[in-house]
Amino acid sequence: MTVRVATLAGRDLAHGLPSLARLRIAVFRDWPYLYDGTLTHEEKYLTRFAAAAGAVIVAVFEGDTIVGCATAAPLAHLEGEIAQPFLQRGSDITGIFYCGESVLLPRYRGRGLGHAFFDHREAHARALGGFTQSAFCAVVRPQHHPLRPKDYVPLDAFWAKRGYAKADGLVCHFTWRDVDQPVETGKPMQFWTKVL
């Protein structure tokens, strides 16, 4: 079946939230996130995300089923830890559009949908207006982590091809429980940025 990509914003945003929660739990369970998520935690996180003015979900549909999602919102409308590294550097966060997670079921990968996620989010930022920069962050894991797959290929080259570069010194921290750990631990998240 053919897939289609749609941008969900405003009132339509709520349609994608349950699927986004399920996809985050399923996809982020794998390397490098190893996220042992719960629907309760997802509900809290997504409620905050959905409340952000200008928030968007880019959804991949197969028929009526959402099989992938990417999120984004103006950084100034998001909470705390995401904006903190930029504020500490003295950046004007009103001009930064934050691209959140991209989650796609494995069988739909390799079809150009990662590019579509960025295309639609960046187009949304341009449509909103006033943004000079796009940013996202990705977890940093030790090179010799015991759960790192031998055939793992980092996405750095893909992100660089999209025009993003690592922003030296811009790191935030998120806490979650890994699939192989009994308690939550903090993870460093490296920011990548691009001029819009």
Secondary structure, 3 states (H helix, E strand, C coil): CCEEEEEEEHHHHHHHHHHHHHHHHHHCCCCCCCECCCHHHHHHHHHHHHCCCCCEEEEEEECCEEEEEEEEEEHHHCCHHHCHHHHHCCCCHHHEEEEEEEEECHHHCCCCHHHHHHHHHHHHHHHHCCCCEEEEEEECCCCCCCCCCCCCCCCHHHHHHCCCEEEEEEEEEEEEEECCCCCEEEEEEEEEEEEC
